[in-house]
Amino acid sequence: MLQKFDPRNRDLLVNIDGELVHRDRAGVSPFDSVVQGGDAVWEGLRLYRGRIFKLAEHLERLRHSALALAFQEIPSADELREQIRRTLVANRMYDGVHVRLTLTRGVKITSGMDPRLNQSGPTLIVLAEHKPPVYGGEGAPPISLVTASIRRFRPDMMDPKIHHNNLIQSILAKIEANTAGADDALMLDDRGFVAETNATHVFCVAAGKVITSHCVACPEGITRATVLELCAEHGIPHRVCDYSQAELYRADEAFCTGTMGELVAVGSVDGRSIGNGERPVLERLRTLFRQLTADAGERVVDEPAAAPA
C-alpha cells in the first residue's frame, strides 16, 4: 500500500542537531555514521491531539538500542523531548503526525566502520510529517501478506532488540511483497515459526484467543505490548508462543500492529483467506486502542492558534 504525498509536508522544517532546516536543504555529512554504514538507531512516534503515545517507552527503547551499540554519548530523555517539541511547534503540528527520531553515532574523522573514528558526538534527526496510519487507519480494508524467503535473525546473529537502521532484511522482504502484489511480507524465523512482517508484529486469533510470537526474532514492539496489556486488562484470552504458518492460515482472525499502522486486519496470507471476514476480537481491540490513544499519551504541544489570514 503506497502512501501518497501530502502537500502539507511541502515546506517541512527538519531538525538536525537542533537546527531547523527546510526539507529541501536538510542533510547530514557524508562522513556521518548513518551514511557510512547505517550505524544509527531510530524510533517512530505518533502524535494524537498534542500527545505522543508511549513517548517514555519509545525514548527508553532508543536509549537501550544506543547502549547496545556502545554509543559513547546519548542525549537525555529531556533533551530529546525538547527537540521533538521544538520541531512540532515550528511546523504547527498537533494531530495526525508521525515523527521519525534518528540518533546516529555521529560524524567520523575519516571514512571507515571503526567507532573510534567518531570523535564529535552523535547526530540527532527529528523528522515530523503529516501522515495518516500507513494502512489507512479506521475503516481501512484488510491487508494481504505473502511469506518472504528472507528470514529474521535470531539474537546470536543480530539481536532484534537493537532498533537499528540496518533495514536491508526488511527492504528485501518488502521487494518480494511488492513483486507478488501483496501489501507486506510475512517473515519467519530461522526455525520456520512466524516472527513478524517486514514492518509490523503479527497476531492471530483462534477460538477467541489472541496469539502472537515471542520477541526472539522480532523487536520488542510497543504497540504489540499495548495490545497484550489491553488483553490482560479486559479479560481477553491471549498467549505468547511459537506458532507456524499453518496456524496462521487456519486462524479465525489475523492482524498486524505497529506505531505507524496501529491495528490493521490481515485478510489473506499467501493468497489464502483468513477466517470468514468477521473480526469481533480485532474490532474490540481497535475500540480499546482508540480510547487509549485518545486519553493517554504525554502532552508535548498545545493546539496552535489559527494562522493569520
Backbone as numpy.savetxt, mean C-alpha at the origin, in Angstrom:
# Nx Ny Nz CAx CAy CAz Cx Cy Cz
-6.60 -2.57 -13.87 -7.46 -1.39 -13.87 -6.56 -0.15 -13.87
-6.54 0.55 -14.97 -5.63 1.68 -15.13 -6.32 2.96 -14.69
-5.70 3.68 -13.75 -6.29 4.93 -13.28 -6.04 6.06 -14.28
-6.98 6.97 -14.34 -6.88 8.10 -15.25 -6.21 9.29 -14.55
-5.64 10.18 -15.36 -5.03 11.38 -14.82 -6.10 12.29 -14.25
-5.85 12.81 -13.05 -6.76 13.75 -12.40 -6.21 15.16 -12.62
-6.93 16.02 -13.32 -6.41 17.35 -13.62 -6.11 18.18 -12.38
-6.69 17.82 -11.24 -6.36 18.54 -10.01 -4.90 18.34 -9.61
-4.27 17.32 -10.16 -2.87 17.03 -9.84 -1.89 17.71 -10.79
-2.40 18.54 -11.70 -1.53 19.13 -12.73 -0.45 20.03 -12.13
-0.77 20.72 -11.06 0.19 21.66 -10.47 0.56 21.29 -9.04
0.68 20.01 -8.79 1.07 19.54 -7.46 2.40 20.12 -7.03
2.51 20.33 -5.70 3.78 20.66 -5.09 4.28 19.40 -4.38
5.49 18.98 -4.72 6.10 17.80 -4.14 7.13 18.24 -3.10
7.15 17.56 -1.97 8.06 17.89 -0.88 9.30 17.00 -0.95
10.44 17.61 -1.21 11.71 16.87 -1.23 12.64 17.52 -0.21
12.88 16.78 0.87 13.72 17.28 1.96 13.25 18.64 2.46
11.93 18.81 2.57 11.37 20.03 3.12 11.14 21.14 2.13
11.62 20.98 0.90 11.42 22.00 -0.13 10.23 21.61 -0.99
9.27 22.53 -1.12 8.08 22.27 -1.92 8.32 22.75 -3.35
8.25 21.80 -4.29 8.63 22.06 -5.67 7.51 21.59 -6.60
7.24 22.36 -7.66 6.25 21.95 -8.66 6.63 20.58 -9.22
5.63 19.76 -9.47 5.87 18.38 -9.93 6.77 18.31 -11.16
6.69 19.32 -12.03 7.49 19.30 -13.25 8.96 19.61 -13.00
9.27 20.18 -11.84 10.66 20.52 -11.52 11.21 19.66 -10.39
10.38 18.81 -9.82 10.83 17.98 -8.70 11.79 16.89 -9.19
12.76 16.57 -8.38 13.71 15.52 -8.75 14.69 15.24 -7.63
15.37 14.11 -7.75 16.43 13.76 -6.81 17.72 13.55 -7.59
18.84 13.59 -6.90 20.14 13.44 -7.53 20.30 12.06 -8.16
21.01 11.98 -9.29 21.33 10.66 -9.85 22.23 9.85 -8.93
22.81 10.52 -7.93 23.62 9.82 -6.95 22.80 9.36 -5.74
21.49 9.64 -5.76 20.66 9.21 -4.64 20.51 7.69 -4.64
20.45 7.12 -3.47 20.38 5.66 -3.33 19.15 5.05 -3.99
18.05 5.80 -4.04 16.85 5.25 -4.66 17.06 5.09 -6.17
17.89 5.95 -6.76 18.22 5.83 -8.18 19.29 4.77 -8.39
20.27 4.75 -7.53 21.41 3.84 -7.67 21.02 2.37 -7.50
20.07 2.09 -6.60 19.75 0.68 -6.38 18.40 0.41 -5.74
17.50 1.38 -5.82 16.20 1.18 -5.17 16.33 1.08 -3.67
17.39 1.70 -3.13 17.71 1.60 -1.71 16.90 2.63 -0.94
15.67 2.28 -0.62 14.76 3.20 0.04 13.60 2.40 0.63
12.87 3.04 1.53 11.66 2.44 2.11 10.51 3.41 1.89
9.29 2.90 1.92 8.14 3.74 1.59 6.89 3.31 2.33
5.93 4.21 2.37 4.60 3.93 2.92 3.56 4.63 2.07
2.40 4.01 1.94 1.25 4.65 1.31 0.26 5.04 2.40
-0.16 6.30 2.41 -1.09 6.81 3.42 -2.36 7.29 2.73
-3.48 7.24 3.46 -4.73 7.73 2.87 -5.37 8.75 3.79
-5.75 9.89 3.18 -6.34 11.01 3.91 -7.85 10.98 3.77
-8.55 10.91 4.91 -10.01 10.94 4.96 -10.44 12.17 5.76
-10.98 13.17 5.08 -11.50 14.37 5.73 -10.54 14.92 6.80
-9.32 15.14 6.37 -8.31 15.75 7.24 -7.58 14.80 8.15
-7.96 13.52 8.13 -7.33 12.53 9.01 -6.61 11.46 8.18
-5.45 11.07 8.64 -4.74 9.95 8.01 -4.98 8.70 8.83
-5.52 7.70 8.18 -5.88 6.46 8.86 -4.62 5.67 9.22
-4.54 5.29 10.51 -3.44 4.48 11.04 -2.07 5.12 10.76
-1.97 6.44 10.92 -0.71 7.13 10.62 0.42 6.62 11.51
0.19 6.47 12.80 1.25 6.02 13.71 1.78 4.66 13.28
0.87 3.76 12.89 1.30 2.42 12.47 2.13 2.49 11.19
1.74 3.34 10.25 2.51 3.49 9.01 3.91 4.05 9.29
3.99 5.05 10.15 5.30 5.65 10.44 6.19 4.66 11.19
5.59 3.86 12.03 6.38 2.86 12.75 6.88 1.78 11.78
6.07 1.39 10.82 6.52 0.41 9.83 7.65 0.99 8.98
7.55 2.26 8.62 8.63 2.91 7.88 9.92 2.88 8.69
9.81 3.21 9.95 11.00 3.20 10.83 11.59 1.80 10.95
10.74 0.80 11.13 11.22 -0.58 11.25 11.94 -1.02 9.97
11.39 -0.64 8.81 12.02 -1.01 7.55 13.38 -0.34 7.41
13.46 0.95 7.78 14.72 1.68 7.70 15.75 1.09 8.66
15.32 0.69 9.84 16.24 0.05 10.80 16.75 -1.28 10.24
15.87 -2.05 9.62 16.28 -3.33 9.07 17.30 -3.16 7.96
17.24 -2.03 7.24 18.20 -1.74 6.17 19.41 -0.95 6.69
19.49 -0.80 8.00 20.65 -0.17 8.65 20.85 1.28 8.20
19.74 2.02 8.03 19.87 3.46 7.78 20.53 4.09 9.00
21.50 4.94 8.78 22.21 5.58 9.88 21.40 6.71 10.51
20.53 7.34 9.72 19.68 8.41 10.23 18.25 8.17 9.78
17.31 8.36 10.71 15.89 8.21 10.42 15.16 9.39 11.03
14.44 10.17 10.25 13.68 11.29 10.83 12.71 10.79 11.89
12.46 11.63 12.89 11.51 11.26 13.93 10.09 11.24 13.36
9.20 10.57 14.07 7.80 10.54 13.64 7.22 11.94 13.59
7.61 12.80 14.53 7.10 14.18 14.53 7.61 14.96 13.32
8.87 14.74 12.93 9.40 15.39 11.73 8.62 14.95 10.49
8.35 13.66 10.40 7.60 13.13 9.26 6.18 13.69 9.22
5.55 13.74 10.38 4.20 14.30 10.45 4.18 15.75 9.95
5.17 16.53 10.36 5.20 17.94 9.97 5.39 18.10 8.47
6.23 17.29 7.85 6.44 17.40 6.40 5.20 16.93 5.63
4.52 15.93 6.16 3.26 15.50 5.54 2.23 16.62 5.63
2.12 17.24 6.82 1.17 18.33 7.01 1.48 19.50 6.08
2.74 19.90 5.99 3.13 21.02 5.13 2.76 20.75 3.67
2.95 19.52 3.25 2.65 19.16 1.86 1.16 19.24 1.59
0.36 18.72 2.50 -1.10 18.74 2.32 -1.63 20.17 2.34
-1.13 20.98 3.27 -1.58 22.37 3.35 -1.21 23.13 2.07
0.02 22.94 1.61 0.48 23.65 0.40 -0.36 23.30 -0.82
-0.88 22.06 -0.85 -1.71 21.62 -1.98 -3.20 21.75 -1.71
-3.56 22.35 -0.56 -4.96 22.55 -0.19 -5.74 21.24 -0.25
-5.20 20.22 0.37 -5.79 18.89 0.33 -6.47 18.56 1.65
-7.61 17.85 1.54 -8.39 17.55 2.74 -9.00 16.15 2.72
-9.39 15.65 1.55 -10.09 14.37 1.49 -9.79 13.70 0.15
-9.90 12.36 0.12 -9.69 11.63 -1.12 -8.28 11.76 -1.65
-7.31 11.69 -0.74 -5.91 11.93 -1.11 -5.06 10.72 -0.74
-4.14 10.37 -1.63 -3.14 9.34 -1.37 -1.79 10.00 -1.21
-1.08 9.63 -0.15 0.26 10.16 0.11 1.26 9.03 0.02
2.25 9.21 -0.83 3.35 8.24 -0.90 4.56 8.87 -0.21
4.96 8.25 0.87 6.06 8.73 1.71 7.28 7.84 1.44
8.36 8.43 0.95 9.56 7.67 0.60 10.75 8.22 1.37
11.50 7.33 1.99 12.75 7.69 2.68 13.88 6.90 2.05
14.83 7.59 1.40 15.96 6.91 0.77 17.17 6.98 1.70
18.17 6.17 1.41 19.38 6.23 2.23 20.13 7.54 2.00
19.79 8.23 0.90 20.39 9.55 0.65 21.35 9.55 -0.52
22.06 10.67 -0.66 22.96 10.89 -1.78 24.34 10.30 -1.47
24.92 9.61 -2.46 26.23 8.99 -2.32 27.34 9.95 -2.78
28.53 9.76 -2.26 29.65 10.60 -2.70 30.16 10.16 -4.07
29.88 8.91 -4.44 30.17 8.39 -5.78 29.26 7.21 -6.01
29.03 6.84 -7.25 28.09 5.75 -7.52 28.63 4.43 -6.97
27.70 3.58 -6.55 28.07 2.28 -5.97 27.04 1.84 -4.96
27.03 0.55 -4.64 26.00 0.04 -3.74 26.38 0.13 -2.27
27.65 0.37 -1.94 28.12 0.35 -0.56 27.46 1.46 0.26
26.73 1.13 1.34 26.10 2.16 2.16 27.10 3.14 2.79
28.37 2.74 2.87 29.36 3.67 3.44 29.61 4.86 2.53
29.13 4.79 1.29 29.24 5.92 0.37 28.19 7.00 0.65
27.22 6.66 1.51 26.19 7.62 1.92 26.67 8.36 3.16
26.97 9.64 3.00 27.58 10.39 4.10 26.86 11.71 4.38
25.65 11.90 3.82 24.97 13.17 4.02 23.55 13.03 4.53
23.18 11.86 5.02 21.85 11.66 5.57 20.82 11.28 4.53
19.63 10.90 4.99 18.60 10.38 4.08 17.91 11.48 3.28
17.20 11.06 2.24 16.35 11.94 1.45 14.90 11.58 1.75
14.08 12.60 2.04 12.67 12.38 2.32 11.83 12.97 1.18
10.94 12.16 0.62 10.04 12.60 -0.45 8.60 12.40 0.01
7.81 13.47 -0.04 6.38 13.38 0.29 5.61 13.76 -0.97
4.93 12.79 -1.55 4.14 13.00 -2.77 2.67 12.76 -2.44
1.87 13.82 -2.49 0.44 13.72 -2.20 -0.34 13.98 -3.49
-1.33 13.12 -3.76 -2.13 13.25 -4.98 -3.61 13.10 -4.66
-4.43 13.84 -5.39 -5.86 13.57 -5.37 -6.05 12.23 -6.09
-6.57 11.25 -5.38 -6.66 9.93 -6.00 -7.70 9.08 -5.28
-8.68 8.54 -6.02 -9.65 7.64 -5.40 -9.00 6.28 -5.14
-9.68 5.41 -4.38 -9.15 4.06 -4.21 -8.85 3.43 -5.57
-7.75 2.72 -5.66 -7.23 2.29 -6.95 -8.20 1.41 -7.74
-9.07 0.67 -7.03 -10.01 -0.20 -7.74 -11.38 0.45 -7.94
-11.50 1.72 -7.58 -12.74 2.43 -7.85 -13.58 2.73 -6.64
-13.23 2.16 -5.47 -13.95 2.48 -4.24 -15.30 1.80 -4.14
-16.15 2.38 -3.27 -17.46 1.81 -2.97 -18.27 1.61 -4.24
-18.85 0.42 -4.39 -19.69 0.13 -5.54 -18.94 -0.29 -6.78
-17.60 -0.36 -6.69 -16.81 -0.75 -7.87 -17.03 -2.23 -8.17
-16.91 -2.62 -9.43 -17.09 -4.03 -9.78 -15.96 -4.89 -9.21
-16.19 -6.19 -9.03 -15.13 -7.08 -8.56 -13.96 -7.10 -9.53
-12.80 -7.39 -9.00 -11.60 -7.48 -9.85 -11.32 -8.94 -10.20
-10.49 -9.11 -11.23 -10.06 -10.45 -11.64 -8.58 -10.61 -11.33
-8.19 -11.82 -10.93 -6.80 -12.15 -10.66 -6.37 -13.31 -11.55
-5.08 -13.34 -11.86 -4.49 -14.48 -12.55 -3.22 -14.85 -11.81
-2.97 -16.13 -11.62 -1.81 -16.56 -10.86 -0.53 -16.30 -11.66
0.41 -15.62 -11.02 1.68 -15.29 -11.66 2.67 -16.43 -11.51
3.62 -16.50 -12.43 4.71 -17.47 -12.31 5.76 -17.00 -11.30
5.78 -15.69 -11.02 6.74 -15.12 -10.07 6.30 -15.46 -8.66
7.19 -16.00 -7.85 6.86 -16.37 -6.47 7.36 -15.31 -5.49
6.66 -15.19 -4.38 7.10 -14.32 -3.30 8.23 -14.99 -2.52
9.21 -14.18 -2.11 10.32 -14.71 -1.34 9.91 -15.01 0.10
10.58 -15.98 0.68 10.45 -16.22 2.12 11.48 -15.34 2.85
11.40 -15.24 4.18 12.26 -14.30 4.91 13.76 -14.52 4.75
14.20 -15.78 4.52 15.64 -15.99 4.39 16.14 -15.66 2.98
15.24 -15.28 2.07 15.64 -14.81 0.75 15.61 -13.28 0.70
14.46 -12.70 1.01 14.32 -11.26 1.16 13.10 -11.03 2.03
13.32 -10.60 3.26 12.25 -10.53 4.24 11.17 -9.54 3.81
9.94 -10.00 3.60 8.87 -9.08 3.16 8.47 -8.08 4.23
8.94 -8.24 5.44 8.64 -7.26 6.49 9.40 -5.96 6.28
10.39 -5.97 5.38 11.07 -4.74 4.99 10.29 -4.13 3.82
9.66 -2.99 4.05 8.81 -2.36 3.03 9.70 -1.49 2.14
10.44 -2.14 1.26 11.49 -1.48 0.49 11.01 -1.12 -0.92
11.85 -0.38 -1.63 11.49 0.10 -2.97 11.88 -0.85 -4.08
12.44 -1.99 -3.77 12.76 -2.97 -4.80 11.49 -3.76 -5.15
10.72 -3.24 -6.07 9.40 -3.79 -6.39 9.40 -4.61 -7.68
10.58 -5.09 -8.11 10.65 -5.77 -9.39 9.80 -7.04 -9.42
9.72 -7.76 -8.28 8.85 -8.95 -8.23 7.42 -8.57 -8.57
6.93 -7.52 -7.92 5.56 -7.08 -8.12 5.33 -6.58 -9.55
6.32 -5.87 -10.09 6.19 -5.33 -11.44 6.13 -6.46 -12.47
6.98 -7.47 -12.31 6.96 -8.60 -13.24 5.63 -9.35 -13.16
5.12 -9.51 -11.93 3.83 -10.18 -11.78 2.71 -9.35 -12.40
2.78 -8.03 -12.23 1.76 -7.15 -12.81 1.80 -7.21 -14.34
2.99 -7.32 -14.91 3.10 -7.47 -16.37 2.38 -8.73 -16.83
2.53 -9.81 -16.07 1.83 -11.05 -16.42 0.32 -10.85 -16.36
-0.15 -10.14 -15.33 -1.58 -9.89 -15.20 -2.08 -9.04 -16.37
-1.32 -8.00 -16.72 -1.71 -7.16 -17.85 -1.81 -7.97 -19.13
-0.82 -8.82 -19.34 -0.79 -9.63 -20.56 -1.99 -10.59 -20.62
-2.40 -11.08 -19.44 -3.53 -12.01 -19.38 -4.88 -11.30 -19.36
-4.86 -9.97 -19.29 -6.11 -9.22 -19.25 -6.78 -9.22 -17.90
-6.02 -9.51 -16.84 -6.56 -9.50 -15.47 -6.21 -8.18 -14.80
-6.91 -7.89 -13.71 -6.64 -6.64 -12.99 -5.36 -6.70 -12.19
-5.09 -7.84 -11.57 -3.87 -7.99 -10.75 -3.44 -9.45 -10.78
-2.27 -9.69 -10.20 -1.69 -11.04 -10.20 -1.75 -11.64 -8.80
-2.21 -12.87 -8.73 -2.13 -13.64 -7.50 -0.72 -14.21 -7.40
-0.08 -14.04 -6.24 1.29 -14.52 -6.07 1.34 -15.57 -4.97
2.02 -16.66 -5.26 2.18 -17.76 -4.31 3.54 -17.66 -3.65
3.69 -18.35 -2.50 5.02 -18.42 -1.88 5.80 -19.58 -2.49
6.99 -19.81 -2.00 7.85 -20.83 -2.61 7.36 -22.25 -2.34
6.36 -22.40 -1.45 5.76 -23.72 -1.19 4.49 -23.94 -1.98
4.00 -22.88 -2.65 2.78 -23.00 -3.44 1.53 -22.52 -2.75
1.66 -21.95 -1.54 0.50 -21.40 -0.86 0.28 -19.94 -1.28
-0.95 -19.47 -1.12 -1.27 -18.09 -1.45 -0.48 -17.15 -0.54
0.19 -16.17 -1.14 0.91 -15.15 -0.36 0.11 -13.85 -0.38
0.00 -13.21 -1.55 -0.73 -11.96 -1.72 -0.88 -11.71 -3.22
-1.32 -10.53 -3.61 -1.26 -10.16 -5.01 0.01 -9.32 -5.21
0.16 -8.76 -6.41 1.30 -7.89 -6.64 1.19 -6.59 -5.86
0.00 -6.30 -5.28 -0.18 -5.01 -4.61 -0.99 -5.07 -3.32
-1.67 -6.18 -3.05 -2.61 -6.23 -1.93 -2.57 -7.59 -1.23
-3.19 -7.64 -0.06 -3.37 -8.91 0.64 -4.67 -9.57 0.18
-4.70 -10.88 0.28 -5.84 -11.66 -0.22 -6.55 -12.36 0.93
-7.86 -12.25 0.96 -8.71 -12.96 1.92 -9.70 -13.82 1.14
-10.10 -14.93 1.73 -11.24 -15.68 1.20 -12.18 -15.99 2.35
-13.41 -16.32 1.99 -14.44 -16.63 2.99 -15.00 -18.00 2.65
-14.97 -18.90 3.62 -15.51 -20.26 3.44 -16.39 -20.59 4.63
-17.65 -20.93 4.37 -18.62 -21.28 5.41 -18.68 -20.18 6.48
-18.62 -18.93 6.05 -18.75 -17.80 6.96 -17.47 -17.40 7.68
-16.37 -18.14 7.45 -15.11 -17.84 8.13 -14.17 -17.09 7.19
-13.60 -15.99 7.69 -12.65 -15.18 6.93 -11.25 -15.77 7.10
-10.57 -16.00 5.99 -9.27 -16.67 6.01 -8.25 -15.81 5.25
-7.07 -15.68 5.82 -5.96 -15.03 5.11 -4.65 -15.70 5.47
-3.63 -15.42 4.69 -2.34 -16.11 4.87 -1.51 -15.49 5.98
-0.55 -16.26 6.47 0.45 -15.75 7.41 1.32 -14.71 6.70
1.92 -13.82 7.48 2.86 -12.84 6.92 4.26 -13.45 6.85
4.37 -14.53 6.09 5.67 -15.18 5.89 6.28 -14.72 4.58
5.47 -14.68 3.54 5.95 -14.26 2.23 5.21 -13.02 1.74
4.68 -12.25 2.68 4.01 -10.99 2.34 4.24 -10.01 3.47
4.12 -8.71 3.22 4.36 -7.72 4.27 3.27 -7.73 5.32
3.56 -7.07 6.43 2.58 -6.93 7.51 1.63 -5.80 7.15
0.57 -6.14 6.44 -0.34 -5.12 5.93 -1.14 -4.45 7.03
-1.25 -3.15 6.95 -1.98 -2.39 7.97 -3.48 -2.52 7.75
-3.94 -2.50 6.49 -5.36 -2.73 6.23 -5.71 -4.19 6.53
-4.80 -5.11 6.21 -5.00 -6.52 6.56 -5.23 -6.67 8.06
-4.36 -6.05 8.86 -4.50 -6.13 10.32 -5.81 -5.51 10.78
-6.22 -4.42 10.13 -7.47 -3.76 10.51 -8.67 -4.68 10.27
-8.67 -5.40 9.14 -9.75 -6.34 8.86 -9.81 -7.43 9.92
-8.66 -7.97 10.30 -8.64 -9.00 11.33 -9.12 -8.45 12.67
-8.77 -7.20 12.98 -9.24 -6.57 14.21 -10.76 -6.39 14.18
-11.29 -5.99 13.03 -12.74 -5.83 12.90 -13.45 -7.17 13.08
-12.87 -8.22 12.52 -13.44 -9.57 12.69 -13.50 -9.95 14.17
-12.40 -9.72 14.88 -12.34 -10.07 16.30 -13.34 -9.24 17.12
-13.42 -7.96 16.80 -14.28 -7.05 17.56 -15.75 -7.33 17.35
-16.12 -7.78 16.14 -17.53 -7.92 15.80 -17.97 -9.38 15.67
-17.18 -10.29 16.19 -17.60 -11.68 16.25 -17.67 -12.38 14.91
-16.85 -11.97 13.96 -16.81 -12.63 12.66 -15.74 -13.71 12.71
-16.08 -14.98 12.51 -15.06 -16.04 12.57 -13.94 -15.77 11.57
-12.70 -16.00 12.01 -11.57 -15.73 11.13 -10.41 -16.63 11.50
-9.48 -16.77 10.55 -8.34 -17.65 10.76 -7.18 -17.18 9.89
-5.98 -17.21 10.44 -4.76 -16.94 9.68 -4.05 -18.28 9.50
-3.84 -18.68 8.24 -3.28 -20.01 7.99 -2.73 -20.08 6.57
-1.99 -21.14 6.28 -1.63 -21.43 4.89 -2.87 -21.93 4.17
-3.08 -21.42 2.96 -4.18 -21.97 2.14 -3.76 -21.94 0.68
-4.35 -22.83 -0.09 -3.89 -23.07 -1.47 -4.82 -22.44 -2.49
-4.38 -22.50 -3.76 -5.23 -22.04 -4.86 -6.58 -22.76 -4.86
-6.55 -24.07 -4.62 -7.80 -24.84 -4.66 -8.80 -24.30 -3.64
-8.31 -23.94 -2.46 -9.19 -23.39 -1.43 -9.74 -22.03 -1.85
-8.93 -21.26 -2.55 -9.39 -19.96 -3.05 -10.43 -20.16 -4.15
-10.16 -21.08 -5.08 -11.10 -21.33 -6.18 -12.50 -21.70 -5.66
-12.54 -22.50 -4.59 -13.84 -23.01 -4.13 -14.46 -22.16 -3.02
-13.85 -21.00 -2.71 -14.35 -20.14 -1.65 -15.72 -19.55 -2.00
-16.46 -19.16 -0.97 -17.75 -18.49 -1.17 -17.56 -17.03 -1.56
-16.51 -16.41 -1.03 -16.18 -15.03 -1.34 -14.66 -14.89 -1.33
-14.18 -13.86 -1.98 -12.76 -13.51 -1.90 -12.65 -11.99 -2.06
-11.65 -11.42 -1.40 -11.45 -9.98 -1.53 -10.00 -9.65 -1.22
-9.61 -8.45 -1.65 -8.25 -7.96 -1.42 -8.30 -6.71 -0.55
-7.23 -6.46 0.18 -7.17 -5.29 1.05 -5.85 -4.55 0.85
-5.92 -3.23 1.01 -4.72 -2.41 0.93 -5.07 -0.95 1.17
-4.09 -0.15 1.51 -4.34 1.27 1.75 -4.93 1.94 0.52
-4.38 1.65 -0.64 -4.86 2.29 -1.86 -6.13 1.64 -2.40
-6.31 0.35 -2.15 -7.47 -0.35 -2.70 -8.62 -0.50 -1.72
-8.36 -0.22 -0.41 -9.33 -0.47 0.64 -9.76 -1.94 0.58
-11.06 -2.24 0.53 -11.54 -3.62 0.45 -12.27 -3.78 -0.89
-11.76 -4.67 -1.72 -12.36 -4.87 -3.05 -12.63 -6.34 -3.27
-13.80 -6.65 -3.85 -14.18 -8.03 -4.12 -13.34 -8.61 -5.25
-13.06 -9.90 -5.14 -12.43 -10.65 -6.23 -13.52 -11.48 -6.88
-13.75 -11.23 -8.16 -14.80 -11.95 -8.87 -14.35 -13.25 -9.49
-13.06 -13.28 -9.91 -12.55 -14.49 -10.54 -11.05 -14.61 -10.32
-10.59 -15.85 -10.33 -9.16 -16.16 -10.24 -8.85 -17.18 -11.33
-7.92 -16.85 -12.20 -7.55 -17.73 -13.32 -8.77 -18.10 -14.17
-9.67 -17.14 -14.32 -10.86 -17.36 -15.15 -11.97 -18.12 -14.45
-11.78 -18.49 -13.20 -12.78 -19.25 -12.46 -13.54 -18.32 -11.53
-14.85 -18.28 -11.65 -15.69 -17.41 -10.82 -15.62 -17.86 -9.36
-15.58 -16.88 -8.47 -15.54 -17.16 -7.03 -16.94 -16.98 -6.46
-17.49 -18.04 -5.88 -18.81 -17.98 -5.25 -19.92 -17.76 -6.25
-21.06 -17.31 -5.71 -22.24 -17.11 -6.55 -22.56 -15.63 -6.78
-21.63 -14.77 -6.43 -21.84 -13.34 -6.62 -22.38 -12.63 -5.40
-22.82 -13.39 -4.39 -23.29 -12.77 -3.14 -22.11 -12.68 -2.17
-21.99 -11.52 -1.50 -20.81 -11.28 -0.65 -21.22 -10.66 0.69
-22.01 -11.36 1.49 -22.49 -10.76 2.75 -21.38 -10.46 3.74
-20.36 -11.30 3.83 -19.27 -11.05 4.79 -18.46 -9.83 4.36
-18.11 -9.76 3.08 -17.37 -8.60 2.60 -18.17 -7.32 2.79
-19.47 -7.35 2.48 -20.27 -6.14 2.63 -20.33 -5.69 4.08
-20.38 -6.63 5.00 -20.37 -6.25 6.42 -19.03 -5.62 6.79
-17.95 -6.23 6.33 -16.63 -5.69 6.63 -16.41 -4.33 5.98
-16.92 -4.15 4.77 -16.81 -2.85 4.11 -17.53 -1.77 4.91
-18.71 -2.10 5.41 -19.46 -1.13 6.21 -18.69 -0.77 7.48
-18.16 -1.78 8.15 -17.39 -1.54 9.37 -16.13 -0.73 9.08
-15.48 -1.03 7.96 -14.26 -0.30 7.59 -14.59 1.15 7.27
-15.67 1.37 6.54 -16.08 2.72 6.19 -16.39 3.53 7.45
-17.07 2.93 8.42 -17.37 3.61 9.67 -16.09 3.93 10.43
-15.15 3.01 10.40 -13.89 3.21 11.13 -13.08 4.36 10.53
-12.96 4.38 9.20 -12.16 5.44 8.58 -12.84 6.81 8.70
-14.16 6.81 8.87 -14.87 8.08 9.06 -14.63 8.66 10.44
-14.45 7.78 11.43 -14.37 8.24 12.82 -12.95 8.22 13.38
-12.10 7.37 12.83 -10.76 7.21 13.38 -9.76 7.97 12.52
-8.50 7.78 12.80 -7.46 8.47 12.04 -6.93 9.66 12.80
-5.72 10.04 12.47 -5.05 11.15 13.14 -5.25 12.44 12.36
-5.77 13.47 13.05 -6.01 14.75 12.40 -4.67 15.39 12.02
-4.52 15.72 10.74 -3.28 16.36 10.28 -3.54 17.71 9.63
-4.73 17.90 9.03 -5.06 19.19 8.42 -6.53 19.49 8.66
-6.86 20.79 8.65 -8.24 21.21 8.68 -8.71 21.51 7.26
-10.02 21.55 7.08 -10.55 21.83 5.76 -10.15 23.23 5.33
-9.55 23.37 4.15 -9.09 24.68 3.72 -10.26 25.61 3.41
-10.02 26.91 3.63 -11.04 27.90 3.28 -11.21 27.92 1.77
-12.36 28.39 1.32 -12.61 28.45 -0.10 -11.58 29.35 -0.79
-11.13 28.91 -1.95 -10.15 29.68 -2.68 -10.78 31.01 -3.14
-9.99 32.09 -3.13 -10.53 33.38 -3.57 -10.97 33.35 -5.02
-12.05 34.03 -5.33 -12.58 34.05 -6.71 -11.62 34.81 -7.63
